[in-house]
């Protein structure tokens, strides 16, 4: 089973691989057979997960503006967010940069 699956998806795929019928899985999980079939179909689709490394584009922009001397209030107006939100974004950006440096 793949690690990208949610718990319900892992459980359904596991039961199906164990030989359970769609109807039996649906009954056990209190879902409709159509729902179980959809989940089985979805789990077979290719998943392209983006691997994030470092700060997000917004975080990088906030860090650049702060380094250029912009205040939280000026940045908040630019992104239509509160100054407190910009402070949180800046903090998370520093955290992401630290994790990137360590990892």
N, C-alpha and C positions, 0 to 999 in steps of 0.2 A: 504494500500500500504506500501511497505517496504522502509525504509530510505536508503537502500543500492543501490537503483535504481538511474540511471541518470535522468535528467529532461525529456528527450525524452521518456525514458522507462516509467516513471511515467505517462506521458501524454497519451501514447498509452494504457497502462493498464487501466487508468481511463476512457478513451473513450470506451474501450471494455467492461468494467464493467457497463458503462451507456447504453449498448445495441447497440452501433454502430457496423456496419459490418466492416470487415477487408478492404473491398474495399472503404468504406466511409472514414475510418481513413487514408488510403493510399492517397486518393484524397485530404483530408484536409491538410495533412502534406507534400504533394508533394513527396511521397515515393512510391515505388512499393508495391503491395499487398504481394509479396513474402518477401520483407524486413520487413514489419509490422508483418507478421507471424513469421519470425525468431526472432524478438525482443520479441514477446509474448512468444515464446518457451523459449528463454534465461531467461526471468524473472521468469519462473517457475522452473529453475534449482536451486539446493541448492547452496548457497553462503557461503563459509567458509572464513570469513575475519579474518585475524590475528590482534589481538589487541596488538598494540605496547605499551610497557611500558618501559620507560627509553631509554637510548641511544642505537643506533644500534650496532651490533658487530664491525663494522669498527670504530665507535666513541669510543667504550670502549677500543679498541686496541690502538687508537691514544692517549687517555687519559693515558693509562698505560705506553706507551712509553715516553710520555712527563713527567710523574711522575718519570720515571727512568732516566730522564736527557737527552733524545734524542732531538736533534734540529729538527726544522721543515724541514730542508734540508735532514737530515738523514731519517726521516720518509717518506718524499716525494719520495725519491729514492726507498725505500722499497715497496711503494704502487703504484709507477709509476704515481705519480700526482705531481702537482706543490706545492711548499711550501705555496703559498697563499691558495690553496685548503685545505691543511692540517690545516691551521689556521681557515678556515671557518668550517671545520668538528669539530675541537676542540670547537669552539664557540657554534655550534649547540648542541654538546654533553653536554656542561655545561647548556645550556638552557633546554635540555630534562631532565637532572638530577634535575634541579630546579623545573620544572613542576611536575616531579615525587614526589619530596619531598612535594610540596604543595598539590598535588592531592590525 
